[in-house]
Amino acid sequence: MKARLHGTCGLLFLLFYLGVLPTAVYPSDLPWDNAGCLSGRDLAAEAAKFEEDCLSAIHEEEGRGKPTARLAENLGRLASLHNWNWHAVGPDEAREKIWEARRLRERALAVWEAVLGPEHPDLVKPLRALYDSYAFRDVVGDGRYREAKAEAILKRIVAISEKAFRPSDPPLIESLNDLAHFYSGQWKYAQAEQQYKRALAILEEAGGPDDPRLAPILNRLGSVYNRQFRYAEAERVFKRALATCEKTLGPDYDKPERSLANLVRLYRLQARYAEAEPLLERVLAIREKKWGPSRGNVAAWLAYMAEFYTLQDKHAEAETLLKRALDIFKIQDNFLVAETRLALAEALSAQGKYTKAEPLFQRSLKFMERYYGPEDIRLARILEHYAGLLATLDREDEAGQLAARAKAIRAQRSKGGAERRPVEKQQEDTGNAKVQDLD
């Protein structure tokens, strides 16, 4: 168990560091910090001791025969433990842990309601914890039920915040923002837009049109427009967010990165590469200044920049950036590194550097097979590009085998009837996992 915890934590920390996972993976009420996985502690033993302490406190408080704050606190802490370590177990046990975390948080909320009353502002924290149990946990296969519960919880948080706080107070703005973000994730863009605009109106009335708190909400509203192909509106909102950051915080502060990255993504979708290029360089400079030149998120951005050159057939420039990214990643081997390695193989192949490209194709293919399985649709692209390289080298038999395999994978995917998604979701996938809408 200990080895599995340490191995899983290392991966989770990497994903958390790259911004892939929500911070809720590492709850603040557990007895270790976010980097605890790398601290050398015996987390398995510590987790067991933490669970024992929580259960002891729960049993003690239950013996009092009435709801208490200590009972609610320890129910929530125990739920956090289940929420945290479901990653370290198999799928069946993971489902059990997630359900148990939800059950504990439902119970903790009921105790808090008995202690505080049903509309007390301090209920916002346990409600947010309960929301987290439903918002990010699709492992149990209860999508529609989970989404309905999450929406109901967020609406209740908004209702409590409206009664307990002034309009411009952070809890109300956060609750409106969270509800809008939830709707956006469900492709309910009209509802998302309504909530974002309401939050913007409140902040503008309280702090004026240049209130720095407007920028994150503007970025999210722009992303909603972007996903609906409302590019002119998205650009206007992203530029306003950028101007707000620069005016209130200065052009060298790291906050403009979010608006810049969103503008870059918007320009990519419209093939406005010349306009994107100076923004790409500016984001890179911000990341290097903030994190140093040898960090994973710098490498990820270099790989994303390379895609812009590839789209313009500037393969030598793309090669330079991709080599720099891989040099930063060094010996790491994960999906992001494999994608970067594949991009470099394609850039080299496009320049006729076939002997350098082939081992990169082979390594990317081997990783993807191990990571996703031998029939995953992601392999088709690698197989097709590698087959093209082999055909160019007159290795027709090998090329034919790879091409046939790619064709079979795509046919199987088509036969299986891949789940249909809204067209705006397909539009998002034309980008790359290295960069997403930033808010």
N, C-alpha and C positions, 0 to 999 in steps of 0.2 A: 504493500500500500504506500509505504514511504517513497519508494522509487517512482511510483506512478504519479504521486503528488508532485514531487520535485520536477519530473519531466514535463508534466502538464503545466505546471506553474511557469517553467521557463518559456514555453510556447505562448502562454497567455500574456506573460509580461511583454514579450516581443510584440504581440498583436495590440496590446494596450498602448505600448510605446509608439507604435505606428498609427494609433488612432482608429484601429479597426473595431475594438471592443468598447462598450460603454464602461464608464468608471464604476458602475454598479457591480462589476465582476469582483471588485475588491471592496467590500463594504467597510465603512469607516469604523463600525462598532466591533469589528473583530480585533483580536489582540496582536495583530501584526500590521506593518505598514504595507503600502502598495508594492514595494520591492521586496517584501518578506520572503518571496520564493527564492531570492538570490542571496539571502543573508546567511545561509548555512544552518539555520535552525531546524530542529526536528519538527516539521509542521504537522506530521501525522500525530505525534504525541501531544503536541500543543493543542491541536484541534480536538482530540479526545478529552483533554483536561478542560478545555473551554466548554464542551458539550456537557460534561459532568457537572461543572459549576452552574451552568444554566438550569439543568434539570433539577439540581438540588434546590436552587432558589425558587423555581416554579413550584415544586412540591411543598416547600415551606410556606409559600404565600397561599397556595390552595388550601392549606390547613387552617388558614385564618377564617375561611368561610365567607369572604367578601372580596370584591375586586380591588386591587391595589395597583399603584403605579409601578411598583417593583415587579409584580407579576407580568404586567404588560411589557415592561422593558426587557425582561428575560425571554419572554415568548418571541419578541422581535429579534433579539440577539441570536437565539437558537435558529430562527428562520434564516437569518443572514448566513449562518454556517452552512445550512442545506443549500442555500442559493449560491454559495461560493464554490463548494467542492463537488457539484454535480458534474463538472467537466472531467473529474479524475476517475470516473467509473463508467461502466458499460451503459448502453442505451436504456435497458430495462430499469436498472437501479437509478439512472439519471432521472427518468420519469417519476419514479417514486420520490426522489428527493425534491423535485420541483413541486410536485403535488403537496408534499409535506410542508415545504416552505410556504406555499399559499395558505394551507390550512392553519399554520401557526400565525401567519400575519393576519388572517381573517379573525382569528381568536384574539390576537393582541389588540386589533382595532376595536372589537366588541368590549374588551376590558377598558380600553381608554375611553370609549363612549360612556361606559357606566361611571367612570371616575370623573370625567370632565363635562359630560353632556354632549349631545349630538351635533352641536354647531360651534364648539370651542375651536379657536384658531390653532391650538396645539395639535389638533387632529390632522393638520395638513401633513406633518412628518410621517406618521404611520400610514396615512393614505398614499403618500408618495411611495413608501416602501412596498405597499401592497400593489400599487400600479406597476412597479418594477417587476414583480413576480409574474405579471401577465404580459407586460410589454415586450420583453426580450426573450421569451421562453417558448419557442415554437417546437421544441423537442417532443412534447407530449402529443402533438397532432390534434390540438383542439382549437384550430385557428379562429373560427367564427365565434365560438363561445369566449375565447380569450380576448378577442378584439372588442366584443360587446362589453365585457367586464371592464376592460381598460378604459373604454370611452366613458362608462358610467362613473368610474372612480374619478377621472379627470374632471368631469362635469361637476361632481360633488365638491372637488377641491376649489373649482372656480366659484361655486355658490357660497362656500364658506368664506373664501377670500373676499368676495364682494361685500359680505356683511361685516367682516371683522377688520378690514383694512381700508385705508384711503385709496382712491383710484390709482394714484401714482406710486404706491408702496410696492416694493419688490415682489412680495408674495402674490399679489394679484397679477402683475405683469408676467411673472414666471408661469402662473397657472394658465393664463391665456395663451402664452407662447407654447407651453407644453401641449395644450389641447389642439392648437393649430398644427403643431409638428406631427401630432398623432394623426390628424386628418390627412395631412400631406402624405404620410406613410401608407395610408389606406387608399390613396388616389382620390380622395374626396376633396378636390382642390377648391371648389366653391366655398365649402365650410372652412377650409384652412385660410383662404384669403380673407374671409369675413373676420376671423379671430385675430389674424395678424394686423389687419387694418384697425380693429378696435384697440389693440394694444398700442399701435402707433399714435392713434388719436389721443389716447390718454396721456402718453408721454409727451407729445407735442404741446398739449395744453399745459402740462405741468412744468416742462423744462425748455420749451421753445423748439424751433425746427432744427437746432444744432445739438440737441442733447445727445451725448455719446452713447446713451443706452438705446438709441434708435438703430444704430448700425447692425447689431446682430439680427434684429427683427426684419430690417430691410433686406438683409442677405437672404433670410429664409423666404421672405415674400418673393424676392427675385427668383429664387429656385423654383417656387410654385409656378411662376409665369414661364420659366424656362422649360419646365416639363410639359407645358401645354403648347409649346411652340410659339409663345407670345414673346418673341425675342426683343422687340422694340421696348416693351414694358419692362422686361427683365433687365435690359441694358440700362434703362433710365434709373431703375431702383438700385442696381449694383453700383452705378456711378455716384448716386446720392449717398449710399453707404460709405463709399470710398472717400468722398469729399467730407463727410461728417467726421470720419476718423482722422483725416489729415488736418482738418481745421481745429479740432479739439485736442488731439493728441500729438500732432506733428507727423510729417511724412516718413520719418525714420523709425517710428514706433512699430512694433510687430503687428498691431491690430489690422492695419490695412491689408495684410496678407490674405485675409479671408475674402475681402471684396475683390482683390486682384485675381485670386485664383478662380473665383466665380466668373469674372469677366473673361479670363482665359478660356475657361470651359465653354462659355457662350460663343466666343469667337471661333473656337474649334468647330462647333456644330454648324457654323455658317461659313467655314473655310476662309475666315478672315485672318490668315496666318501672319501677315505683316503687322497688323495691329496687335496681335497677341504677343509677338516676339519681345518687345521691350517690357511687357508685363511679366512674361516668363522670367526674364533676367532679374527683374525687381524682386519677385518672390524668392528666387534663389538667393539673392543677396540678403534678404531678410532672414531666411532660414539659416544661412551660414553664420550670420552675425549672432543670431539667437542661440543656436545649438552647436556651432562649430562646423567645420567643413567635412567632418568624417562621421556624421550621424546618419542613421537609417532613413530619416525623413528627408534629408538632403539628397541621398542616393535615389529615393523614390521620385523626387521631383526632377532630378537629372534624367531619369528614365522616361518620365512623362514629357520633358522637353524634347527628348530624342524623337518621340513620335511625331512632333510637329515637323521636324526636318524630314522624317521618312515620308510623311504625307506630301511633301514638296519634292520628293526624289533627291533630297540632299543627304545621300547615304553616308558620305564621309563624315559630315558634321554629326550625324546621328551616331556613327561608330565611336567617335571621340567621347561623346557624352555617356554612352552605354558602358564603355570600358572604364570610365571614371566611376560610374555607379557601381559596377561589379567590384572594382578595387576597394570601394568603401564596404560593400557587403562582405568581401573576403570569403571566408570559409562557410558562411551561413548557407543553408539549403532549405528554402521554403518557397511557397508559391510565388511571392513577389520576386525573389531572386531568379526562379525558373523562368518567369515571364520576361525578365530583363535579359537573361541569357538567350532566350529564344529571339527577342528583338535584335540582339547583336548578331545572331546567326543569320537572320534575314537581311540585316544591313550589309554584312560581309558578302553574302550570296549575291545581293543586288550589284555589288561592285566586282563580281567575278572572283572573289577570294574564297574559292570553294573548299580548298583543303583546310582553311581556318574555320570555315562555317560548319563543316560536317560534324566534327566532334561536339560542337555546341548543340546542334540539332539532336544528336544521339543522347547527350546528357539531359536535355530538356524533355525528350520523349521518355527516357527512363524514369525521370522524376515524376512526370505527370501520370505515367502508368502506375507507379507505386502509390501516388497520392490519391488518384481518382479511380483507378481501375483500368483494365485494358480496353474497355468499350465506351468510355466516357466521351461525350461529344467534343470536349476540349482537345482531345487528341487529333481530331480530324484535321484541324488547321496545321498542326505540326507535321503530320504525315503527308499532307498535300504539298507543303513547302519543301520538305525533305525529298519527296518524290521528284519535284521539279528540279532540285539540285542534281539528283542522281541521273535524271534524264539528260541534263546538260552535259554530264560527264560520260554519256553513252553507256550507262549501266542500266540498260532498259529492263532487265529482268527484276532487279531490286526495286527500281522505280515503279514497275507495274504492281508488284506485291504491295507496296505501301499505298499506292493510289487505290487499289482494290480494297484494302483494309479501311481506308478513309471513307470510301463510297459505302461500304457495308455499315460503318458506324452511323453515317448520316441517314441511310435508309432505315436502320433500326430505330433511330430517333424519330423519324417521320412516321414509321409504322406504329410506334408506341404512343403517338399522339401527345407530344409535349404540351404541357399546360399552357394555355393561351394567356397572354398578359396584355394589359392595355398598351396601345401603341406608344404612349409616352414612356412606358417602362422600357420598351425596346429601344427607344431613342437614347435613353440613359446608357444602355449597354454598348452603344457605338463608341463611347468613351472607354476609359481603362480603369481598372480597379485601383490604380495608383493614385487617382485623385477623384474625389466626390464633391458634390455641392458642399460648401463650407458655410457655417452659419455663425 
